[in-house]
Amino acid sequence: MRRIATALCLSLLLITGCDSQPPLYKGKFLAFGTLVDISISGLPQEDAITATEIIESDFQRMHHAWHAWDPGPLGRVNRLIKSKAPFAAPPSVLPLIRRGAELSAQSNGLFNPAIGELIDTWGFHRNDPEGQQPPPEETIQRLLSAAPRMSDLKIDGITLRSDNPAVKLDFGAFGKGYGIDLAIKHLRELGVENAILNAGGDLRAIGSRNGKPWRIAIRHPSGEGVLGVIETRGSEAIFTSGDYERHFIWEGRRYHHIIDPRTGYPATGSRSVTVIDSDATTADAAATALFIAGPEGWYEIAKQMGLGYVLLVDSEGIMHMNPAMQSRIELLDDSYRIKLSPPLTPRAETAPARDE
């Protein structure tokens, strides 16, 4: 038991602190191409193990249903979209399509799950893109001219069709958040009141750690070490998008996986974006959209998406954030110049996340 407590203290991505309180139960499993950590407080170990096994099974089903390239429901949807004929959409996929369309509209299309062909062309559908090279310019321009958008999809009950056969859905930019939201709901149904689901550093927390806030480490934009620490308040999701994730180097230039749907190339101007929200799906999509919007455009998109807390580190070494986020994050790296935005007024369900 002492060894478990020591390991928890050494974790960089989930800082919980060490004291005399009972240790957490921690489990791990693979899903969505990343390691998922689950931490549960306040339950007997046997019950926590059972809950973890159930959630792992949930994630495996979601991964199968939502994978854009492997055989499964979403793969079938992508094949049928090309026909432009109406078809019955699988119930495991349709809610994500609806939610993806809403979030895409709120972000002015910067979050765009319809550009799967572009993601495929860059090779970022693979977990390890090392050895890739940029696609030919003519290929990128051809895909851009087809202009696939979520608004091309028409839903009538359970029937789906696309006006644009170039649409290929890729839920990689928010499927993880949607899955975490579903899993948290299931945990609550199982009687779990205090837990964290952490998928590769993106997470949602509920309750507390033995009555104390969960302390979450935010990865440094370099990809190494910790930029700062945030204490959660009740039920909150914290998601970060950074250019340190999937990438490859070609002829001395680094290409990361966050593709700007306006240019067809990796987005420029941002190093990382962290979003806190009550909803993991929104936080996941928003982190991508704001990264693409960059230091000049993030604030307007954040307002449209109803966000309450945003931190963006740009490629010039400037840290952009709203006042409420500044009050939440304990920075461990003071080398950045901070640029505060005007306050943000989050949507009602994000309360009490509100700037004064």
Buried (B, 14 or more C-beta within 10 A) or exposed (E): EEEEBEEBEEBEBBBBEEEEBEBBBBBEBEBBBBBBBBBBBBBEEEBBBEBBEBBBEBBBEBBBBBBBBEEBBBBBBBEBBEEEEBBEBBEBBBEBBBBBBBBBBBBBBBBBBBBBBBBBBBBBBBEEBEEBEBBEEEBBEBBBEBBBBBBBBEBEEEEBBBEBEBBBBBBBBBBBBBBBBBBBEBBBEBEBEBBBBBBBBBBBBBBBBBEEBBBBBBBBBBEEEBBBBBBBBEBBBBBBBBBBBBBBEEEEEEBBBBBBBEEBBBBBBBBBBBBBBBBBBBBBBBBBBBBBBBBEBBBEBBBBBBBBBBBBBBEEEBBBBBBBBBEBBEBEBEEBEEEEBEEBBBBEEBEEBBBE
